[in-house]
Each structure stands twice: as C-alpha cells, then as structure tokens.
Amino acid sequence: MSLLRSDLWCGVFVRRHNDLGHMCVVSRRGDPIAGQVFIEVDHLDGTVCLYTPAPMLSRTQDEAGLVFQRRLSHVEPAKVRERIAREADFDPDLWVLSLDLRGDDIGIDLIG
C-alpha cells in the first residue's frame, strides 16, 4: 500500500489540531509528494519534543501510514531548532510542523 502525499498528510494534521483548538502551523514546506515530516511540539512550559519518521525496519507490514518516533523529549527549544537545521541542510525536502500542546498525545502512530 502506498503512503499518502506529504502535503496532504500535513494539511490534514494541521487542520485537525487547529479544529481541536491547538495552534498548529507548517513551519517549513518540503517536497509535496515525498518529503519527510518532522513535528515539533511546544509544551508551553519551556520544553519541546521532536517527532521524526520511524526507520522503515522498525515498522510492521500492516502500517501503511506515517509512523513516527520521539527523537527528543522535553528538551530546551534550541536543541530542537539545531536538530531541524542540521536535518534541513541534509534533506531540503523536509517538512516541519509546529504544534502548541500541553499534553503528550499528538494523535500520531509511534513505534514502541
């Protein structure tokens, strides 16, 4: 089964969170078809989490959609910005979504 286009997935993610009353924006636009998606979550307490695509080897056969892993957990914002900048230098097709959320459940599939 094929993955959903990056631009459509990002648009749905942003719309869903904004409809729930969370502030969510596209911070960086990447390749509309196959750009990787990073999600930075500002917990509004001075800490930020970063979610990145999970490695393909860690996914099961029945996971057709995007699957993420928590790369950085409740760290200072500068660490997340630095990581995104390094990744964007390596992959200019990268998407970055920024979400303000007090909790930890952002409604995505995570590897264990």
N, C-alpha and C positions, 0 to 999 in steps of 0.2 A: 504494500500500500504506500502511496506517495505522501510526502509531507505537504502541509498547507503552505502557500506562499508566505514569505516573511512579512510583507506589507499588510496582508490580510490578517495574519495572526496578531501582529502588533496593533492594528486598528481595533480589533475585537477586544484585546486585553485592555487597552486604554479606555475604550468606551464602557466596558463592563465596570471597571473600577470607578470611573467618573460617575456612572449611574448609581453606584453604591455610596457615593459621597466622598470618595477618596480622591485626592489630587493626583492625577497621573498624566504624564506628557511623554512625547517622543523627544528625547534629548539629542539623539543622533540618528539620522536616517542612513540606512545602508542599502545594500542591493535588494531591490524589491522582490526578487524571486527566491534567492537562496542565501541571503545574509544571515549570519549568526545573530542571535538575540541575547543581550545581557540585560538584566533587570537590577537596578539599584533601588533599594528600599530604605528611605529615611524614616527612622522610627520616632522622630520628633522628640528625642531625648538626648541628642548629641551623638547617636550611634547610627551606623549604616550597615546594611547587609548587601552582598552582591551575589546574584544567582547567575550562573553561566550554563551553557548547554552541557549535558552529561556526555561523557565519552560513549561512542557507539558500542563499544564492547560491554558496557555495563547495562545496556538496555536488553529487554526481553523481546521475543519475536512479536508479541501482540501489542507492543507500544508503537503505534503509528504516528502519534503526535509528537510535539516537542517535549522533551524530558530534561529537567534541569538538575543541577547540584548546587548546594550552597557553598560558594567558594570562600567568601569572607563573612564572618558572623559578628555583628555588633562591634564594629571597629570604628575608628575615627574616620570622618569623611575623606580626609586627604589620602588615606590608603586606598580607598575605592577609586578615587579620581586617578591616582597614579596607575593602578592596575588597568583601568579602562584606557588610559592614554597609551600605555605600553601595548595593549592588545590592538588598539586602533592603528598604531604605527605598523603592526604586523599584518592586520586584516582591515583594509579600508572599507570593506563592505559590511562592517559591523553595525548593528542596530543597538541603541541604548534606550531603555525605557526607565523613567524616573517616577517612583511611586512614594507618596507620603502615607504611611500606615503605622499606627501604634502597635498593632499585633504582629504575629509571625506568619499567619496563614494568608498567603497571597493568591491562593487558588490555582496553583500550577502543579504538575506532576513532578515529584522529586525522587531521585534514587535514594535508596536506603543507606 
